[in-house]
Amino acid sequence: MKPWGRLVIGALCLVGISACSQVQGYLDVVSDKGISKSYVQELKRWTRSQKAYSRFETKAHIEATLRSHDFNRSYVEEYSRIYQLNTDERKKMEVTLTAAASEFTEFIFYAYVPNKMENDFDRRGSVWSIFLVNGKGEKIAPIEVKRLDPVTPVVAEFFPYINPYYGVAYRLLFSQQLKDGHGDGPLKLVFTSVIGKVDLAFERQ
């Protein structure tokens, strides 16, 4: 299988996560790994980060990236550059990602929770509740929360903020049909529990 083929499959099953407050710090790191600054800046544009505190202690730190059309376009460009894809290979990758984006609104998020037993976003009966609030204020449940395990070398290179030794990365899907009812306001991704609450606002695609 072509390298881009493995990535596309991984991109649809895995994905990346980043923190706005930290992406700038990755610029020097990724420059040594071959990732361009233009890609990192696009990653920063579509990533939000927030911590939940209790009595000055961090109870949870969540970083999430919205895989928008613009982000996916930058992703394809960067991967094509690094792996020197030809026109046909790049086109196939674009078609695959576009098809997925037409069916789902996808987020990739990375969560650090000091108590690892509480980092259970993908489990039935999780301590966490996840939902999306659209521009009309409507609350929408995800159709899938999937843990990304293992974190592949490609994902680690393209999303260098993921640290599988401390936290867990997840793929989060919402039905693409929701886009018809987004309204004019931003999308708000909410994670809430007895541990704390994290609200992440994203611009519309």
C-alpha positions in Angstrom: 0.0 0.0 0.0 1.2 3.5 -0.8 2.4 5.6 2.2 -0.4 8.1 1.5 -2.9 5.2 1.5 -1.9 4.3 5.0 -2.2 7.9 6.1 -5.7 8.3 4.6 -6.9 5.2 6.4 -5.2 6.5 9.5 -6.6 10.0 9.1 -10.1 8.6 9.0 -9.6 6.4 12.0 -7.1 8.5 13.9 -6.1 12.2 13.7 -4.5 15.0 15.3 -4.8 17.3 18.1 -3.2 20.6 19.0 -3.2 23.5 21.5 -3.3 27.1 20.4 -1.2 28.1 23.3 1.4 25.5 22.4 1.5 25.3 18.6 3.8 28.3 18.3 6.3 26.4 20.5 6.2 23.5 18.1 7.4 25.6 15.1 11.1 25.1 15.9 10.6 21.4 16.7 8.7 20.5 13.6 11.1 22.5 11.4 13.7 19.9 12.3 11.3 17.1 11.4 10.4 18.4 8.0 7.0 19.8 8.8 6.5 23.3 7.3 5.6 26.4 9.4 2.7 27.1 7.1 1.1 23.7 8.0 1.6 24.3 11.7 0.0 27.7 11.4 -3.1 26.1 9.8 -3.1 23.6 12.6 -3.1 26.4 15.1 -6.0 28.1 13.3 -8.3 25.1 13.8 -7.2 24.1 17.3 -8.4 25.1 20.7 -7.2 24.3 24.2 -8.4 24.7 27.7 -7.8 23.4 31.3 -10.3 22.6 34.0 -9.2 23.6 37.5 -10.3 22.8 41.0 -8.6 24.5 44.0 -5.7 25.6 41.7 -5.1 22.0 40.6 -5.4 20.9 36.9 -8.2 18.3 36.7 -8.2 18.0 32.9 -6.5 19.5 29.9 -8.1 19.1 26.6 -6.8 20.2 23.1 -9.1 19.7 20.1 -8.7 20.3 16.4 -11.6 20.7 13.9 -10.8 18.9 10.7 -12.3 21.6 8.5 -12.0 21.7 4.7 -9.2 24.3 5.0 -7.3 22.1 7.5 -7.7 19.0 5.3 -6.5 20.9 2.3 -3.4 22.0 4.1 -2.9 18.4 5.4 -3.0 17.0 1.9 -0.6 19.7 0.6 1.9 19.0 3.4 1.8 15.2 3.1 2.1 15.4 -0.7 5.1 17.6 -0.3 6.9 15.4 2.2 6.1 12.1 0.4 6.3 13.6 -3.1 3.0 12.3 -4.2 2.2 12.4 -7.9 -0.9 14.1 -9.3 -3.0 10.9 -9.2 -1.9 9.9 -5.7 -2.7 13.4 -4.4 -6.1 13.4 -6.1 -7.1 10.1 -4.6 -6.1 11.3 -1.1 -8.1 14.5 -1.6 -11.2 12.6 -2.8 -11.0 10.3 0.2 -10.8 13.1 2.7 -13.5 15.1 1.0 -15.8 12.2 1.0 -15.3 11.7 4.7 -15.8 15.4 5.4 -19.1 15.4 3.4 -20.5 12.8 5.8 -19.1 13.9 9.2 -18.0 16.9 11.2 -14.8 15.6 12.7 -12.8 16.7 15.7 -9.6 15.2 17.0 -8.9 15.8 20.7 -6.2 14.9 23.1 -7.0 14.7 26.8 -4.7 14.7 29.9 -6.4 13.8 33.1 -4.2 13.2 36.2 -6.4 10.2 37.2 -6.0 7.9 34.2 -9.2 6.0 35.2 -11.1 9.2 34.4 -9.6 9.5 30.9 -12.4 7.3 29.6 -14.2 9.5 27.0 -14.7 6.6 24.7 -16.3 4.2 27.2 -20.0 3.6 27.8 -20.9 5.1 31.1 -17.9 7.5 30.9 -17.7 10.1 33.7 -17.6 12.7 30.8 -20.5 14.0 28.6 -19.5 15.4 25.2 -21.7 17.5 23.0 -21.7 20.1 20.3 -23.6 23.4 20.6 -24.4 24.9 17.1 -24.9 28.5 16.2 -28.6 28.2 17.1 -27.8 27.0 20.6 -28.9 23.5 19.9 -27.2 20.6 21.8 -26.0 17.7 19.6 -24.5 14.4 20.7 -21.6 12.7 18.8 -22.2 9.6 16.8 -18.7 8.2 17.6 -15.9 8.7 20.1 -12.9 6.5 19.3 -9.7 6.2 21.1 -6.6 6.4 18.8 -4.3 3.6 19.8 -1.6 3.2 18.9 -0.5 6.7 17.9 1.4 6.0 14.6 4.7 7.8 13.6 2.8 9.7 10.9 0.2 11.0 13.3 3.0 11.9 15.8 4.9 13.9 13.2 1.9 15.8 11.9 0.4 16.4 15.3 3.5 16.8 17.6 1.4 17.9 20.6 0.1 14.4 21.1 1.9 12.8 24.0 0.6 9.2 24.4 2.8 8.8 27.6 0.7 11.3 29.5 -2.7 11.5 27.8 -5.0 9.9 25.3 -6.0 10.9 21.8 -9.5 10.5 20.4 -11.5 10.9 17.2 -14.9 12.5 17.6 -17.6 12.5 14.9 -20.8 14.3 14.4 -23.3 13.9 11.6 -22.6 16.2 8.7 -26.4 16.8 8.4 -26.0 19.1 11.4 -24.3 21.7 9.3 -27.7 22.7 7.9 -28.7 24.0 11.3 -25.5 25.6 12.5 -26.8 29.2 12.4 -24.6 32.2 12.4 -22.7 31.7 15.6 -19.5 29.6 16.2 -19.6 26.0 17.1 -18.9 25.1 20.7 -17.5 21.8 21.7 -18.3 21.0 25.3 -16.8 18.4 27.7 -18.4 18.3 31.1 -18.3 16.1 34.2 -18.1 16.1 38.0 -14.4 16.6 37.4 -14.7 19.9 35.5 -15.9 21.5 32.3 -14.2 22.6 29.1 -15.8 24.8 26.4 -14.0 25.1 23.1 -15.3 27.6 20.4 -14.6 27.2 16.7 -15.2 29.4 13.8 -17.6 28.1 11.2 -16.1 26.3 8.1 
